Amino acid sequence: MSNGEGRRRSNPFRPLGGLVYRYRVLVVVLWAVLLAGSVFFAPHLSQRLQGGGFGGGHTEAERVQSLMVHRFGLAPTTLEVVFDGGGLPATSRRFQQEERRALAGVRRMPEVSFVKTYAGTKDPHLVSNDGTKSYAIIGFDASADRVQNLVDEVRRKVRSDRLKTYVTGAPAVYLDIVEATSQDVRHAERFAFPFALVILLIAFGTVVAAGVPVAVGGVSVLISLAVLYFVSYAYGLSVFVLSITTMLGLGLGIDYALFAVSRFREELEVRPVGEAVEVTVATAGRSIFFSGSTVLIGLSGLLFFPFMFMRSIGIAGVLVVFVSVMAAITLLPAVLGLLGGKVNALAVRRGRGAPGIGFWSRGARVVMRHPLLVLLVVAIVLGVMLAPVRHMRLGLPQATALPTKYESRVGDDILRHDFDYSRLNPVEIVATLPSDPTGAKGLAEIRRLEERISSVKGVAGTHSFYDVASAAASEYARKVAAARAKARERAARLVDEEAKRQLAALRARYGYVPPGAEKEVRARVRKEVDERLLGGLPKLPEGVSPGGKVTPQGVANFLDLPQAKSSKELRGLLRSEVSGNMVLLQATTKADPYSGQARRTVERIRTVQTPPGVSILVGGLSAGQRDFISSLYGHLPYAAGFVLGVTLVILFFTFRSLFIPLKAVLVNILSLSASFGAMVFVFQEGHFSGLLGFTPEGFIDATLPILMFCTVFGVSMDYEVFLLSRIREAYERGKSNTESVAEGITTTAGIITSAAAIVIVVTGAFAFTGIVLTKAVGLGLAVAVFVDATLIRILLVPAAMRILGDWNWWPAGRRGIFGDRDKSGS
């Protein structure tokens, strides 16, 4: 038995090809049944998807949120309704009547726990800076997912004939993202399919050969979406699953089918149909399997993160890659077996091969002759592309991720520009005290803690129960002092009148006033009047001065008074801001709550030296973002280690080489880094924002680098796997390393270029959709694939392999790990 025959028999993909060909009709029927079932379920996936998904990391901010809901009884979810009177003053009676009428239906909703408005609170922060807008806060006793389903009902109920209304807040944003994502997918598909078909027609020259990959890609996407519909009942899935699944399913499904169809047509020229199918699965199918494995491993890295948002994308990515690979090595060979020579039917140009072979051959020879110069040029170009990464800033946009046509985005923009946005999203601080928060000692600890937080750089102001209680005590003192002053004024008049009357009586009786009698009469009358007028007035508690100065002891004493106990405002604050020995404080930041400055302010608040025995937990929007980013990148080393390690092992067993996997991973990281540079250049610095239709925020989404790493790393590895597979085939046939590299580039260049062009078209189409994160992933994938298919594959890889020579294939050389040395190449 020859070594070639041994290798063929040890290749498990060849018998798979034979099996698929033998039962090709059954295989096609089974896939057709799956496709028919998927048609009913795939369209309903968007209804099962969720917004958010950034919780689950057991962070400090999440603990604060849990305490606020379960210990302090605050609403777990809120919506904001912005009212614009078009010039009508928001404090006017007419504006407030219209606002009250618009909110009447919402107040009756069973899920609503409170509605806070300017009319009800007289809080000036609920009115815009120009005085023509107002907003209401609606609290719900329901989860964010439940409220997301209520947003449309709220929007219908709050519509007004006189006021413009905009419903915003996290659940509204998430609902709009779901709608925008569904539209994005439909928009991208309208462009991706026709352009992909054109590229395939150019590559293959026949309508049938071009149509097969497009059909297989469509089948992969539809079945994957249907399976995800059922997965959504067992595990929450992010709304971004829809666009990621479509993007990867179309790109990879068409690519894998493209490679298989190309190899089948090549084999069909020298073999009968059955054997051509076997060889196609044994060669292209094997490469597809290992290439898909690298993509699958990369996306599996997302499962290391504890957040539904990341994990669901990982689940969807793994699923769509698995379906695409299975379709490429079972459905596609079965279809090709049925088509046979008809795969070349309906020619649109002469010749069956991909155009430009002479160009690639000449280019390969140039690279082989000047490898060091090529490496230098590539290093300079990649260095320029990497430069923006040095200035990368991370953040987490919310409503700004949406196009400006969506209501939640418009409402949020109004809140940002016309209101105190930081006060709407304060830093929430839960302090645990060693004593009763309403006692003198506890109130003194709250005041000291608040003073220290107020002095933190970046804090604009603070609010606590102590502030309100102290202000109430001070107001009480002023009222008592005013009442006493008024009573004394009246008493002075009464004393004069009564003293004069009594002195007149003495004069009438005795004809004169005895010496010292006037002083005695006045003293007696003053005492009687003071007892009558001032005796009924309340006395100020200890620690509360008539001038309004209040000590913690004074606040504690005031809280014991009937006037304080009967105050609706103070009772409400005690319920919402004091729970046992815990008290809730708030701090507003000087910077936008979504900014890096606000997150740094949170870090400084967390390091504040608290009074002895006092501990704090810091939450709120800025703290939640800070904790999410910290947890995200804390898990990154494990995900990256897994992806890199397993990819190296797979490549080692694929190519039986140590240096090939190391080089492949290294150059893949370079192409990935180049795409990071493009992300910073476009989405952080704002270049081409007008063309792509987004609002630059001065940072990139913190999830983007990780999504890009786990997605791009495997996808951009595809082409190197296919290239190296052909180089390895030539090397095992006995050709020199230099000849093998040149042959690999020449034979795969046209088809890989077509495949890369398809992925660039498919993913690039998503760069023109509405959601910023989808734009960024689409553009990032397109850039990474472009760099990989040009600089990396055409220049860097062959130049590096030319320099390494036969060391590329160490330790196996021309033999397999378990095979004998190929005598023809020894």
C-alpha positions in Angstrom: 0.0 0.0 0.0 1.4 3.4 -1.0 1.8 6.2 1.5 -0.7 8.3 -0.5 -3.3 5.5 -0.2 -2.5 5.2 3.5 -3.2 8.9 4.0 -6.4 8.7 2.0 -7.7 5.8 4.0 -6.7 7.5 7.3 -8.6 10.6 6.3 -12.1 10.1 7.8 -13.6 12.7 5.5 -13.2 10.6 2.3 -15.6 7.8 3.5 -17.9 10.6 4.7 -18.0 11.9 1.1 -18.7 8.5 -0.2 -21.5 8.0 2.3 -23.1 11.3 1.4 -22.9 10.6 -2.3 -24.4 7.2 -1.9 -27.4 8.6 0.1 -27.4 12.0 -1.6 -31.2 12.1 -2.2 -31.9 11.2 1.5 -29.5 13.8 2.7 -31.1 16.5 0.6 -34.6 15.4 1.7 -33.5 15.6 5.4 -32.1 19.1 5.0 -35.2 20.1 3.1 -37.4 18.9 6.0 -35.3 21.0 8.4 -35.6 24.0 6.1 -39.3 23.6 5.8 -39.7 23.5 9.6 -37.4 26.5 10.0 -39.5 28.7 7.8 -42.3 28.6 10.4 -40.1 29.5 13.5 -37.1 31.6 12.2 -39.3 34.7 11.5 -40.5 34.7 15.1 -37.0 34.8 16.8 -37.0 38.6 17.1 -40.0 38.4 19.4 -38.0 36.3 21.8 -34.9 38.4 22.0 -34.1 40.7 24.9 -32.3 44.0 25.3 -29.7 44.6 27.9 -28.0 41.5 29.2 -25.2 43.3 31.0 -26.0 41.9 34.5 -25.0 38.7 36.1 -21.5 39.5 37.1 -22.3 39.7 40.8 -20.7 43.1 40.9 -20.9 45.8 43.6 -23.3 47.9 41.5 -25.6 44.9 41.1 -25.7 44.3 44.8 -26.6 48.0 45.3 -29.4 47.6 42.8 -30.7 44.5 44.6 -30.6 46.3 47.9 -32.5 49.3 46.5 -35.3 47.1 45.3 -35.5 44.5 48.1 -34.4 46.6 51.2 -35.5 50.1 50.2 -38.6 49.2 48.2 -37.6 51.3 45.1 -39.1 50.5 41.7 -36.9 47.9 39.9 -37.5 49.6 36.5 -38.4 53.1 35.3 -39.3 54.9 32.1 -39.0 58.6 31.4 -41.6 60.5 29.4 -40.4 63.8 28.0 -43.0 66.5 27.3 -42.3 69.3 24.9 -44.8 72.2 24.8 -43.4 73.9 21.8 -42.7 77.1 23.6 -45.5 76.7 26.2 -44.0 77.2 29.7 -43.7 73.8 31.5 -44.7 75.5 34.8 -47.9 76.9 33.4 -51.3 75.6 34.4 -52.2 74.6 30.8 -48.9 72.6 30.3 -49.4 70.8 33.6 -53.1 70.0 32.9 -52.1 68.5 29.5 -49.3 66.5 31.2 -51.7 65.2 33.9 -54.2 64.2 31.2 -51.5 62.4 29.2 -50.4 60.4 32.2 -53.8 59.5 33.5 -54.0 56.2 31.6 -50.5 55.3 32.7 -51.3 55.8 36.4 -54.1 53.2 36.1 -51.7 50.5 34.7 -51.5 47.7 37.4 -47.7 47.5 37.0 -47.1 51.2 37.7 -46.0 51.9 41.3 -45.5 55.7 41.0 -45.5 58.6 38.6 -43.2 61.6 39.5 -43.9 64.9 37.8 -43.1 68.6 38.4 -46.8 69.2 39.2 -46.7 66.7 42.0 -43.3 67.5 43.5 -42.4 71.1 42.3 -38.9 69.7 41.7 -37.3 72.3 39.4 -34.9 69.6 38.0 -37.9 68.1 36.2 -38.2 71.3 34.1 -35.8 72.0 31.2 -33.2 74.8 31.3 -35.3 76.8 28.8 -38.5 76.2 30.8 -40.5 74.7 27.8 -40.0 71.0 28.5 -40.6 68.7 31.4 -40.3 65.0 32.1 -42.0 62.5 34.2 -40.6 59.4 35.8 -42.7 56.3 35.8 -41.8 53.5 38.2 -42.8 49.9 37.6 -43.1 46.9 39.9 -41.9 44.7 37.1 -38.6 43.5 35.5 -37.0 45.3 32.6 -38.0 42.5 30.3 -41.7 42.9 31.3 -41.6 46.7 31.1 -40.0 46.4 27.6 -43.2 44.6 26.5 -45.3 47.5 28.0 -43.4 50.3 26.3 -45.8 50.4 23.3 -48.8 50.6 25.6 -47.2 53.4 27.5 -46.5 55.3 24.3 -50.1 54.9 23.2 -51.5 56.1 26.5 -49.3 59.3 26.9 -49.9 60.8 23.5 -51.2 64.4 23.7 -52.8 66.7 21.2 -51.0 69.7 22.7 -47.7 68.3 23.9 -45.1 66.3 22.0 -44.2 63.2 24.0 -41.1 60.9 23.9 -40.9 57.7 26.0 -37.3 56.8 26.8 -35.4 54.9 29.4 -33.6 51.5 29.2 -36.6 49.3 28.4 -37.7 51.7 25.6 -34.2 51.8 24.2 -34.0 48.0 24.3 -37.4 47.7 22.5 -36.2 50.1 19.8 -33.0 48.2 19.4 -35.0 45.0 18.7 -36.9 46.8 16.0 -33.8 48.5 14.5 -32.0 45.1 14.5 -34.8 43.4 12.6 -34.7 46.2 10.1 -30.9 46.1 9.9 -30.9 42.4 9.0 -33.5 42.9 6.3 -31.5 45.8 4.9 -28.2 44.0 4.9 -29.7 40.9 3.3 -31.1 43.0 0.4 -27.6 44.1 -0.4 -25.6 41.1 0.6 -27.3 38.4 -1.5 -27.2 40.2 -4.9 -23.5 41.4 -4.5 -22.5 37.9 -3.3 -24.1 36.4 -6.3 -22.3 38.8 -8.6 -18.9 37.9 -7.1 -19.7 34.2 -7.4 -20.6 34.6 -11.0 -17.3 36.4 -11.7 -15.5 33.6 -9.8 -17.2 30.6 -11.3 -18.6 31.9 -14.6 -21.8 29.9 -14.4 -25.1 30.6 -12.8 -25.6 27.2 -11.2 -22.1 27.1 -9.6 -22.7 30.6 -8.3 -26.2 29.9 -7.0 -25.3 26.8 -5.0 -23.2 28.7 -2.3 -25.8 31.4 -2.0 -28.5 28.8 -1.4 -26.4 26.9 1.1 -25.6 30.2 3.0 -29.3 31.0 3.1 -30.2 27.5 4.4 -27.5 27.8 7.1 -28.9 31.1 8.4 -32.6 30.1 8.3 -32.0 26.8 10.2 -29.7 28.5 12.7 -32.4 31.2 13.4 -35.0 28.5 13.9 -32.9 26.6 16.3 -32.2 29.8 18.3 -35.9 30.3 18.5 -36.2 27.1 20.6 -32.9 27.9 22.5 -34.5 31.2 23.6 -37.0 29.3 25.8 -34.2 27.8 27.8 -31.7 30.7 27.9 -32.2 34.4 27.3 -30.8 35.7 24.0 -29.6 39.2 23.2 -31.2 41.1 20.4 -27.8 41.3 18.7 -28.0 37.5 18.1 -30.1 38.2 15.1 -27.6 40.4 13.2 -24.5 38.3 14.3 -26.2 35.0 13.2 -27.1 36.5 9.9 -23.7 38.1 9.3 -21.7 35.0 10.2 -24.2 32.5 8.6 -24.2 34.3 5.2 -20.5 35.0 5.2 -19.2 31.6 6.3 -22.0 29.6 4.7 -21.3 31.1 1.3 -17.5 31.0 1.8 -17.4 27.3 2.8 -19.7 26.4 -0.1 -17.5 28.4 -2.4 -14.4 26.5 -1.5 -16.2 23.1 -1.8 -17.8 24.0 -5.2 -14.5 25.2 -6.5 -12.7 22.0 -5.5 -15.5 19.8 -6.9 -15.4 21.5 -10.3 -11.6 21.1 -10.3 -11.9 17.3 -9.5 -14.8 16.9 -11.9 -12.4 17.5 -14.8 -10.4 14.4 -14.1 -12.8 12.1 -12.0 -16.3 10.7 -12.2 -19.0 12.5 -10.1 -18.9 10.1 -7.2 -15.2 10.1 -6.8 -15.1 13.9 -7.3 -17.5 14.3 -4.3 -15.3 12.0 -2.2 -12.2 13.9 -3.0 -13.9 17.3 -2.4 -15.1 16.2 1.1 -11.7 14.7 1.8 -9.8 17.9 0.9 -12.0 21.0 0.9 -14.4 19.3 3.4 -11.5 18.6 5.8 -10.2 22.2 5.5 -13.8 23.5 6.1 -14.1 21.3 9.2 -10.8 22.5 10.7 -11.4 26.1 9.6 -14.9 26.0 11.1 -13.4 24.6 14.2 -11.1 27.6 14.6 -14.1 29.9 14.1 -16.2 27.9 16.6 -13.4 28.0 19.2 -13.0 31.7 18.8 -16.7 32.3 19.4 -16.7 29.8 22.3 -14.5 32.3 24.1 -17.6 34.4 24.6 -19.0 31.7 26.9 -16.3 32.6 29.5 -18.1 35.8 30.3 -20.9 35.9 32.9 -23.1 38.3 31.0 -26.1 37.2 28.9 -25.2 39.7 26.2 -21.9 38.0 25.5 -22.9 34.4 26.1 -25.9 34.6 23.9 -23.8 35.9 21.0 -21.3 33.1 21.7 -24.1 30.5 21.7 -25.5 31.9 18.4 -22.1 32.1 16.8 -21.2 28.5 17.7 -24.5 27.3 16.5 -24.4 29.1 13.1 -20.8 27.9 12.5 -21.8 24.3 13.3 -24.8 24.4 11.0 -22.7 26.1 8.2 -20.0 23.4 8.5 -22.5 20.6 8.6 -24.2 22.0 5.5 -20.9 22.4 3.7 -19.8 18.8 4.3 -23.2 17.0 4.0 -25.8 19.0 2.2 -23.5 20.6 -0.3 -21.7 17.4 -1.4 -25.2 15.8 -1.8 -26.4 18.6 -4.0 -23.2 18.5 -6.0 -23.6 14.8 -6.4 -27.1 15.3 -7.8 -26.0 18.1 -10.1 -22.8 16.4 -11.4 -21.7 18.1 -14.6 -24.7 20.4 -14.5 -22.9 22.5 -11.9 -21.2 24.2 -14.9 -24.5 25.0 -16.6 -25.7 28.4 -17.6 -22.3 29.9 -18.3 -22.0 33.7 -18.2 -18.3 34.0 -19.3 -15.7 31.8 -21.0 -13.5 29.7 -18.9 -14.3 28.0 -15.6 -11.4 29.1 -13.4 -11.1 32.2 -11.3 -9.6 35.1 -13.3 -6.2 36.5 -12.6 -4.1 33.4 -12.1 -1.2 34.9 -14.0 -1.2 37.9 -11.8 -1.1 35.8 -8.6 1.7 33.6 -10.0 3.9 36.6 -10.8 3.1 38.2 -7.4 4.1 35.0 -5.6 7.5 34.9 -7.4 8.2 38.5 -6.5 7.4 37.8 -2.8 9.6 34.7 -2.9 12.6 36.7 -4.3 12.3 39.6 -1.8 10.9 38.2 1.5 12.7 40.6 3.9 11.7 43.7 1.9 8.1 42.4 1.8 8.1 41.9 5.6 9.4 45.5 6.1 6.7 47.0 3.9 4.0 45.0 5.5 5.3 46.0 9.0 5.2 49.7 8.1 1.6 49.5 6.7 0.3 47.5 9.7 2.1 49.9 12.0 0.2 52.8 10.5 -3.1 50.9 10.8 -2.3 50.0 14.4 -1.4 53.6 15.5 -5.0 54.7 16.6 -5.2 51.8 19.0 -2.9 53.7 21.4 -5.7 56.2 22.0 -8.5 53.7 22.5 -11.1 54.7 25.0 -13.9 52.4 26.2 -17.4 53.2 27.1 -21.0 51.8 27.0 -23.5 53.8 24.9 -27.2 53.2 25.4 -29.7 55.3 23.5 -26.9 56.8 21.4 -26.4 53.4 19.8 -29.7 54.0 18.0 -30.3 56.1 14.9 -31.9 59.5 15.7 -35.2 58.5 14.1 -36.2 56.4 17.1 -38.3 57.9 19.9 -36.2 56.7 22.8 -33.1 58.2 21.2 -34.8 61.6 20.6 -36.1 61.6 24.2 -32.7 60.7 25.6 -31.0 63.4 23.5 -33.5 66.0 25.0 -32.7 64.8 28.5 -29.0 65.1 27.8 -29.0 68.6 26.3 -31.9 70.4 28.1 -31.9 68.8 31.6 -29.5 68.0 34.4 -28.7 64.5 33.0 -26.3 63.6 35.9 -29.1 64.2 38.4 -31.3 61.8 36.5 -28.6 59.1 36.7 -26.9 59.7 40.1 -24.4 57.5 41.9 -26.3 55.4 44.4 -24.5 54.8 47.7 -25.7 52.3 50.3 -24.1 53.0 53.7 -24.3 50.5 56.6 -24.0 52.2 59.9 -23.1 50.8 63.4 -26.0 52.7 64.9 -29.6 53.7 64.2 -29.6 56.1 61.1 -32.3 58.2 62.7 -30.5 58.6 66.0 -28.1 61.4 66.8 -25.0 59.2 66.4 -26.2 57.7 63.1 -27.2 61.1 61.7 -23.7 62.5 62.6 -22.1 59.5 60.7 -24.3 60.2 57.7 -23.3 63.9 57.7 -19.6 63.1 58.0 -19.8 60.5 55.2 -21.7 62.9 53.0 -19.2 65.7 53.6 -16.3 63.4 52.6 -18.1 62.2 49.5 -18.9 65.9 48.5 -15.2 66.7 48.7 -14.4 63.9 46.1 -13.1 65.3 42.8 -15.7 65.0 40.2 -18.7 65.1 42.6 -21.1 68.0 41.9 -23.4 67.4 44.9 -24.9 64.9 47.3 -28.3 64.1 48.7 -29.3 62.0 51.7 -32.1 61.6 54.2 -30.1 63.7 56.6 -30.2 66.7 54.2 -34.0 66.6 53.9 -34.5 66.0 57.7 -32.0 68.8 58.6 -33.8 71.2 56.1 -37.1 70.2 57.6 -35.8 70.8 61.2 -34.3 74.2 60.1 -37.6 75.2 58.5 -39.5 74.1 61.6 -37.1 76.3 63.7 -37.7 79.3 61.5 -41.5 78.8 61.7 -41.3 78.5 65.5 -39.0 81.5 65.7 -41.3 83.5 63.4 -44.4 82.5 65.5 -42.6 83.5 68.7 -41.5 86.9 67.2 -45.0 87.6 66.2 -46.4 86.5 69.6 -43.8 88.7 71.4 -44.8 91.6 69.2 -48.4 91.2 70.1 -47.5 90.6 73.7 -45.7 93.9 73.9 -48.8 95.7 72.7 -51.0 93.8 75.1 -48.6 94.5 78.0 -48.6 98.2 77.3 -52.4 98.3 77.0 -53.1 96.2 80.2 -50.4 98.0 82.2 -51.9 101.3 81.3 -55.4 100.1 82.2 -54.2 98.8 85.6 -52.2 101.9 86.3 -55.1 104.1 85.4 -57.3 102.1 87.8 -54.7 102.7 90.6 -54.6 106.4 89.8 -58.4 106.6 89.9 -58.6 104.8 93.2 -55.8 106.4 95.1 -55.3 109.6 93.1 -51.7 108.7 92.4 -49.6 105.7 91.5 -47.5 104.5 94.5 -43.7 104.4 94.0 -42.6 101.2 92.4 -46.1 100.1 91.5 -45.6 100.8 87.7 -42.7 98.4 87.5 -44.5 95.8 89.5 -47.6 96.0 87.4 -45.7 95.7 84.2 -43.8 92.7 85.4 -46.9 91.0 86.5 -48.8 91.8 83.3 -45.8 90.7 81.1 -45.7 87.4 82.9 -49.5 86.8 82.5 -49.4 87.8 78.8 -46.3 85.6 78.0 -47.9 82.7 79.7 -51.1 83.2 77.7 -49.5 83.9 74.3 -46.1 82.2 74.3 -46.9 79.3 76.6 -48.9 77.5 73.9 -46.1 77.8 71.3 -43.8 74.8 70.9 -40.3 74.9 72.2 -37.3 74.2 69.9 -35.7 70.8 70.6 -32.1 70.8 71.8 -29.7 71.1 68.9 -32.0 73.3 66.9 -31.4 77.1 67.1 -33.9 79.8 66.4 -31.6 80.9 63.5 -32.0 77.6 61.7 -28.7 76.0 62.7 -29.2 72.3 63.3 -26.9 69.7 64.8 -27.3 65.9 64.3 -28.7 65.8 67.8 -31.2 68.5 66.8 -32.3 66.5 63.8 -32.8 63.4 65.9 -34.8 65.4 68.4 -36.8 66.9 65.7 -37.7 63.5 64.2 -39.3 62.6 67.6 -41.7 65.5 67.4 -45.3 64.9 66.3 -44.8 67.5 63.5 -42.0 65.3 61.9 -43.9 62.1 62.4 -46.9 63.4 60.6 -44.9 64.7 57.7 -45.8 62.8 54.5 -42.5 63.7 52.9 -40.4 62.5 55.8 -42.4 59.3 56.2 -41.8 58.6 52.5 -38.1 59.2 52.8 -37.8 57.0 55.8 -39.4 54.2 53.8 -37.3 54.7 50.6 -33.9 55.8 52.0 -33.6 54.1 55.4 -33.8 50.4 56.1 -32.7 49.0 59.4 -29.1 50.2 59.9 -28.7 51.0 56.1 -29.2 54.3 54.5 -29.3 55.3 50.8 -27.3 58.4 49.6 -26.9 59.9 46.2 -24.1 61.8 44.5 -24.3 63.5 41.2 -21.2 63.7 39.0 -19.9 66.8 37.2 -19.4 64.7 34.0 -21.8 62.8 31.8 -22.8 59.6 33.7 -21.7 57.6 30.6 -18.3 59.1 30.4 -14.9 57.8 31.6 -14.7 60.8 34.0 -17.8 59.7 35.8 -16.5 56.1 36.1 -13.3 57.5 37.6 -15.4 59.5 40.1 -17.0 56.3 41.2 -13.6 54.8 41.8 -12.7 57.7 44.0 -16.0 57.5 45.9 -15.3 53.9 46.6 -11.9 54.8 48.2 -13.4 57.4 50.5 -12.3 57.0 54.1 -15.6 56.4 55.9 -16.4 57.2 59.6 -15.4 54.3 62.0 -17.7 51.4 61.6 -19.4 52.7 58.5 -19.2 50.7 55.2 -20.4 51.7 51.8 -21.4 50.0 48.5 -21.5 52.2 45.4 -23.9 51.6 42.5 -25.9 53.5 39.9 -25.4 53.9 36.2 -21.7 55.0 36.1 -20.8 52.4 38.7 -22.6 49.7 36.8 -20.7 50.6 33.7 -17.4 50.7 35.5 -18.1 47.2 37.1 -19.2 45.7 33.8 -16.1 46.9 32.0 -13.9 45.7 34.8 -15.5 42.3 35.0 -15.5 42.0 31.2 -11.8 42.5 30.9 -11.1 40.5 34.1 -12.5 37.5 32.3 -10.7 38.3 29.0 -7.4 36.5 29.8 -9.3 33.2 30.4 -11.2 33.5 27.1 -8.1 34.6 25.1 -6.0 31.8 26.6 -8.6 29.3 25.7 -9.1 30.5 22.2 -5.3 30.8 21.5 -4.4 27.5 23.1 -7.1 25.4 21.5 -6.5 27.1 18.1 -2.8 26.2 18.3 -3.6 22.6 19.1 -6.1 22.3 16.3 -3.7 23.9 13.8 -0.9 21.6 15.0 -2.9 18.5 14.3 -4.1 20.0 11.0 -0.7 20.8 9.6 1.6 18.6 11.7 3.8 21.6 12.3 4.9 23.7 15.3 5.9 26.9 13.5 2.9 27.1 11.2 0.3 27.4 14.1 2.5 29.9 15.9 2.9 32.0 12.8 -0.8 31.7 11.9 -1.9 32.9 15.4 0.7 35.8 15.3 -0.3 37.1 11.9 -4.0 36.7 12.8 -3.5 38.9 15.9 -1.9 41.5 13.5 -4.9 41.6 11.2 -7.2 41.7 14.3 -5.2 44.6 15.7 -5.4 46.5 12.4 -9.2 46.2 12.6 -9.0 47.6 16.1 -7.2 50.6 14.7 -10.0 51.1 12.1 -12.6 50.9 14.9 -10.9 53.7 16.9 -10.3 55.8 13.7 -14.0 55.5 12.7 -16.2 55.1 15.7 -14.1 56.8 18.4 -12.7 59.7 16.4 -15.8 60.0 14.2 -14.2 59.8 10.7 -16.9 58.8 8.1 -19.7 59.2 10.7 -21.7 61.1 8.1 -21.3 58.4 5.5 -22.1 55.6 8.0 -24.8 57.5 9.8 -23.9 57.5 13.5 -23.1 60.0 16.3 -19.5 59.6 17.5 -19.2 59.4 21.3 -15.5 59.8 21.7 -15.1 56.1 22.7 -15.9 52.7 21.4 -18.2 50.2 22.9 -16.3 48.3 25.6 -17.7 45.0 24.3 -16.5 45.6 20.8 -12.8 44.6 21.2 -13.8 41.3 22.8 -16.6 40.6 20.3 -14.1 41.4 17.5 -11.4 39.1 19.0 -13.7 36.1 19.4 -15.3 36.6 16.0 -12.6 37.9 13.8 -9.9 35.6 15.1 -11.6 32.5 13.7 -13.1 34.1 10.6 -9.8 35.6 9.4 -8.1 32.3 10.1 -10.3 30.7 7.4 -8.3 31.8 4.5 -4.9 30.9 6.0 -6.2 27.4 6.7 -7.3 26.9 3.1 -4.1 28.4 1.8 -1.9 26.4 4.1 -3.8 23.2 3.2 -3.0 23.6 -0.5 0.6 24.4 0.3 0.8 21.3 2.5 -0.6 19.2 -0.3 2.1 20.4 -2.7 4.8 19.9 -0.1 3.7 16.3 0.7 3.8 15.6 -3.1 7.6 16.3 -2.9 7.8 19.9 -4.0 10.2 22.3 -2.3 9.0 24.7 0.4 9.4 27.7 -2.0 7.6 25.8 -4.9 4.8 24.7 -2.5 4.2 28.2 -1.2 4.1 29.6 -4.8 1.7 26.8 -5.9 -0.6 27.3 -2.9 -0.9 31.0 -3.5 -1.5 30.6 -7.3 -4.1 27.8 -7.0 -6.1 29.4 -4.2 -5.6 33.1 -4.8 -8.6 33.7 -7.1 -11.0 31.6 -5.1 -9.9 33.0 -1.7 -10.1 36.5 -3.1 -13.6 35.8 -4.1 -14.4 34.3 -0.7 -12.9 37.3 1.0 -14.8 39.7 -1.2 -18.1 37.9 -0.3 -17.4 38.2 3.4 -16.4 41.9 3.0 -19.6 42.5 1.1 -21.8 40.6 3.6 -20.3 42.1 6.7 -19.7 45.5 5.1 -23.4 45.7 4.4 -24.0 45.7 8.2 -21.7 48.7 8.5 -24.6 50.7 6.9 -27.3 49.5 9.3 -28.7 51.5 12.2 -27.2 50.1 15.4 -23.7 51.3 16.2 -22.5 48.0 17.6 -23.7 46.2 14.5 -22.0 48.7 12.3 -18.8 48.3 14.2 -18.7 44.5 14.1 -19.6 44.5 10.4 -17.0 47.1 9.5 -14.4 45.4 11.8 -14.9 42.1 10.2 -14.7 43.6 6.7 -11.5 45.4 7.5 -9.9 42.3 9.2 -10.8 40.1 6.3 -9.5 42.6 3.8 -6.2 42.9 5.6 -6.0 39.2 6.0 -6.8 38.5 2.3 -4.3 41.1 1.1 -1.4 42.1 3.3 -1.4 38.9 5.4 -2.2 36.2 2.8 -0.5 37.6 -0.3 2.5 39.2 1.3 3.2 38.4 5.0 2.5 34.6 5.1 4.4 33.6 2.0 7.4 35.9 2.9 7.6 34.4 6.4 7.3 30.9 5.0 10.0 31.6 2.4 12.4 32.7 5.2 11.6 29.7 7.5 12.0 27.2 4.6 11.6 23.6 5.6 11.4 24.6 9.3 7.8 25.5 8.5 6.9 21.8 8.6 8.9 20.7 11.6 8.7 18.2 13.3 6.6 16.1 10.9 8.3 17.2 7.6 6.7 15.5 4.6 5.1 12.8 6.7 2.0 12.8 8.9 2.3 12.5 12.6 1.4 8.9 12.5 2.4 8.1 8.9 5.6 7.1 7.2 7.8 9.5 5.4 6.7 10.1 1.8 9.4 8.5 -0.2 8.8 10.8 -3.1 9.6 13.8 -1.1 12.4 12.5 1.1 
